[in-house]
Amino acid sequence: MLAKDSHFSKGRFFNPHVSHSLRGFKHLILWALGYYNDECCAGERDLRSPPPADFAYPNDRSLIDPSRPTVEWINHTTFLISLFGMNILTDPIWGERCSPLRFIGPKRLIAPQRSLESLPPLDLILISHDHYDHLDVKSVERIHHLYPNILWCLPLGLKKWFNHHGIKRCIELDWWESSPARFGETQIEITAVPAQHFSGRGLFDRNQTLWAGWVVTFSHGSERRKLYFVGDTGYNPFDFKKIGERFQGFDLSLIPIGAYVPSRFMRTVHCSPSDAVAL
């Protein structure tokens, strides 16, 4: 188990396997000005492939067999996973902008493939970290209003934010901590696992809350399933290996591969496609 003091010091969390990270304010300005868009970056962009010919978004929901486990990509890192009569949502985002302000900030390019109100009754929500493109206050409040008995799973330090918004039924876990729960005939164990990223929603709260991936193991009669939701992370050869060794494979792994170019600036906090499948 990774001791908390190995990723927490002087009131802030940190990535234990990153000796140097181009993530300061100076580097942010240089990235915005295109400083890191060198020849290597151009080569990385050339590697992108078009979607498969049969790709459709949204897909025809009538083709889904509700008796089998299903996963729906809604947008960004928002997924709906349904199995054993449970419905699980990850990092719910239905807002128009990823910003503390409604009139400025990154605006979505594609609408969610279904409305929040059209979701089935939700049981469990996994939150990876507090960035605005993963934790949207309006979406959280609407979900809580619709389904007040949801269990919210949060990285260390985020419970206070949820309590402030009137949400009390939540568990807050450090890396490698686990919590059991039961939903009808399904027993689950929820484990927060290491990720390599950062946090913060304002100018002065950087890394004051933790970021994490989530592993959920399901036991339903004689059936067993394992889900791995990674959230946002850069690749390192330590954490991914430990997670794989501990859980011995997964039935479904949701691993992000967005925002990895230019790699000089992004590689410590986001995976590329090759990183996502690296051993």
C-alpha positions in Angstrom: 0.0 0.0 0.0 1.2 3.5 -0.8 1.5 5.6 2.3 -0.2 9.0 2.1 3.0 10.8 2.9 4.5 9.5 -0.3 2.1 11.7 -2.3 1.1 14.5 0.2 3.3 17.2 1.7 2.8 20.7 3.1 -1.0 20.6 2.5 -0.8 19.5 -1.2 -0.8 16.3 -3.1 1.9 15.5 -5.7 2.8 12.8 -8.2 5.5 10.6 -6.7 6.9 9.4 -10.0 7.4 12.7 -11.7 10.7 14.4 -11.1 10.0 17.3 -13.4 6.7 18.5 -14.8 6.1 21.3 -17.3 2.9 22.3 -15.6 3.7 25.7 -14.0 2.0 29.0 -15.0 5.0 29.9 -17.2 4.6 26.6 -19.1 0.9 27.2 -19.5 1.5 30.5 -21.2 4.2 29.0 -23.4 1.9 26.2 -24.4 -0.9 28.8 -25.2 1.5 30.7 -27.4 2.5 27.6 -29.3 6.0 27.3 -27.9 5.7 23.5 -27.7 4.3 23.0 -31.2 7.6 22.0 -32.7 8.3 19.4 -35.4 7.7 16.6 -33.0 4.2 17.9 -32.2 3.5 18.1 -35.9 4.5 14.5 -36.4 2.2 13.5 -33.5 -0.7 15.2 -35.2 0.0 13.3 -38.4 -0.5 10.0 -36.5 -4.2 10.6 -36.0 -6.5 8.4 -38.0 -10.1 9.0 -39.1 -12.9 7.1 -37.3 -13.9 3.7 -38.6 -16.4 3.7 -41.5 -19.1 2.1 -39.3 -18.6 4.5 -36.4 -21.8 6.3 -35.4 -22.5 8.8 -32.6 -24.9 8.3 -31.0 -25.3 4.6 -31.9 -28.7 3.0 -32.4 -29.8 2.2 -28.8 -32.4 -0.3 -30.1 -29.4 -2.6 -30.9 -28.5 -2.8 -27.2 -29.5 -6.0 -25.3 -30.5 -4.8 -21.9 -30.1 -8.2 -20.4 -26.3 -8.0 -20.9 -23.7 -5.7 -19.4 -23.5 -2.5 -21.4 -21.4 0.7 -21.5 -22.5 3.9 -23.2 -20.1 6.8 -24.0 -22.1 10.0 -23.3 -19.3 12.6 -23.7 -15.8 13.4 -22.6 -15.2 10.9 -19.7 -18.8 10.5 -18.9 -19.8 6.8 -19.3 -22.9 4.9 -18.3 -22.1 1.3 -17.2 -25.0 -1.0 -16.6 -24.7 -4.6 -15.2 -26.4 -6.8 -12.6 -29.3 -4.3 -12.3 -26.8 -1.5 -11.3 -26.3 1.8 -13.2 -22.9 3.5 -12.7 -21.9 6.9 -14.1 -18.4 8.4 -14.4 -17.4 12.1 -14.2 -20.9 13.5 -15.2 -20.6 16.5 -17.5 -23.7 18.1 -19.1 -22.7 21.8 -18.9 -22.0 23.9 -22.0 -18.6 25.2 -20.7 -15.8 23.8 -18.5 -15.4 26.9 -16.5 -16.5 28.6 -13.3 -18.2 31.2 -15.5 -21.1 30.5 -17.8 -20.0 33.0 -20.5 -16.3 32.2 -20.9 -14.1 29.2 -21.0 -13.8 26.0 -23.1 -17.2 25.3 -24.8 -18.3 21.9 -25.8 -18.2 21.0 -29.5 -20.6 18.0 -29.4 -23.8 17.7 -27.4 -24.1 14.7 -25.0 -25.6 11.7 -26.8 -28.5 11.7 -24.3 -30.0 14.0 -21.8 -29.4 13.7 -18.1 -33.1 13.2 -17.5 -33.2 10.2 -19.9 -30.7 8.2 -17.8 -31.9 5.1 -15.9 -32.0 5.3 -12.1 -28.4 5.7 -11.0 -26.8 3.8 -8.1 -23.1 4.8 -8.1 -21.0 7.7 -9.5 -17.2 7.7 -9.8 -15.4 11.1 -9.7 -11.8 11.1 -10.7 -10.8 14.7 -9.8 -12.1 18.2 -9.5 -11.2 19.9 -12.8 -14.2 21.6 -14.5 -14.3 19.1 -17.4 -14.8 16.3 -14.9 -16.7 17.9 -12.0 -19.6 20.1 -13.2 -21.6 21.7 -10.4 -24.8 22.1 -12.3 -24.7 18.4 -13.5 -24.0 17.2 -10.0 -26.8 19.2 -8.5 -29.3 18.0 -11.2 -28.3 14.4 -10.6 -28.6 14.7 -6.9 -32.1 16.3 -7.3 -33.2 13.4 -9.5 -31.5 10.6 -7.5 -30.7 11.7 -4.0 -29.7 8.2 -2.8 -26.8 7.8 -5.2 -23.5 6.8 -3.7 -20.7 9.2 -4.8 -17.1 7.9 -4.8 -14.6 10.7 -4.3 -10.8 11.1 -4.1 -9.4 12.4 -0.8 -10.3 16.0 0.0 -13.5 16.3 -2.2 -16.1 15.3 0.4 -16.2 18.9 1.8 -17.1 20.2 -1.7 -20.0 17.7 -2.0 -21.2 18.4 1.5 -21.3 22.1 0.7 -23.6 21.3 -2.2 -25.9 19.3 0.1 -24.6 15.8 -0.8 -23.9 13.6 2.2 -24.0 10.1 0.8 -20.4 9.9 -0.4 -17.2 8.0 0.4 -13.8 9.6 0.2 -10.8 7.4 -0.4 -7.1 7.7 -0.6 -5.0 5.7 -3.2 -5.3 1.9 -2.5 -8.1 2.4 0.0 -11.3 0.3 -0.5 -14.9 0.4 0.6 -17.5 -2.3 0.3 -21.1 -1.6 -0.8 -24.2 -3.7 -1.6 -26.9 -3.0 -4.2 -29.6 -5.6 -4.1 -28.0 -9.0 -4.8 -24.8 -7.4 -6.0 -21.9 -7.0 -3.7 -19.2 -4.6 -4.8 -15.8 -3.3 -3.6 -14.7 0.1 -4.7 -10.9 0.9 -4.7 -9.2 4.3 -5.4 -6.0 3.6 -7.4 -3.1 6.0 -8.3 -3.3 8.3 -11.2 -0.7 10.8 -12.5 -2.5 14.1 -12.8 -3.2 17.3 -10.8 -6.2 19.1 -9.3 -7.6 22.6 -8.6 -10.7 24.7 -9.4 -9.3 28.2 -8.7 -6.1 30.2 -8.5 -5.1 29.1 -5.0 -6.3 25.5 -4.5 -3.9 23.7 -6.8 -3.4 20.0 -5.7 -5.2 20.5 -2.4 -7.5 17.5 -3.3 -6.4 14.2 -4.7 -6.9 12.7 -8.2 -7.6 9.0 -8.6 -8.7 6.2 -10.9 -11.3 3.7 -9.7 -11.5 -0.1 -9.7 -14.9 -1.6 -8.9 -15.2 -5.4 -8.4 -18.7 -6.9 -8.7 -19.9 -10.2 -7.2 -23.4 -11.3 -8.3 -24.1 -14.9 -7.4 -21.3 -16.9 -9.1 -20.5 -14.1 -11.5 -17.5 -11.8 -11.1 -16.7 -8.6 -13.0 -14.0 -5.9 -12.7 -14.2 -2.3 -14.0 -11.3 0.1 -14.2 -12.1 3.8 -14.8 -8.8 5.7 -15.1 -10.0 9.3 -15.1 -7.2 11.6 -16.3 -3.6 10.3 -16.0 -0.2 10.3 -17.6 1.6 7.1 -18.0 4.3 5.8 -15.7 5.7 2.3 -15.5 5.1 1.9 -11.8 1.4 2.6 -11.0 -0.1 0.9 -14.0 1.9 -2.2 -13.3 1.0 -2.3 -9.6 -2.7 -1.9 -10.5 -2.5 -4.7 -13.1 -0.6 -7.0 -10.7 -3.1 -6.4 -7.8 -6.3 -6.9 -9.8 -5.1 -9.4 -12.4 -6.9 -8.0 -15.4 -10.3 -6.2 -16.0 -13.4 -6.9 -17.9 -13.6 -3.2 -19.0 -10.9 -0.5 -18.8 -11.9 3.1 -19.6 -8.5 4.8 -20.4 -8.4 8.3 -21.7 -6.3 9.2 -24.8 -7.2 12.8 -25.3 -5.1 16.0 -25.0 -1.8 14.3 -25.4 -0.3 16.7 -28.0 2.1 18.3 -27.7 3.7 15.5 -25.7 6.4 17.7 -24.2 3.7 19.6 -22.3 1.1 16.9 -21.9 2.8 13.6 -21.3 3.1 13.8 -17.5 -0.7 14.2 -17.1 -2.4 12.6 -20.2 -1.9 9.3 -22.0 -1.3 8.9 -25.7 -2.9 5.9 -27.5 0.4 4.0 -27.2 0.7 4.9 -23.5 -2.8 3.5 -22.9 -1.8 0.1 -24.0 1.8 0.1 -22.7 3.0 -2.7 -20.5 
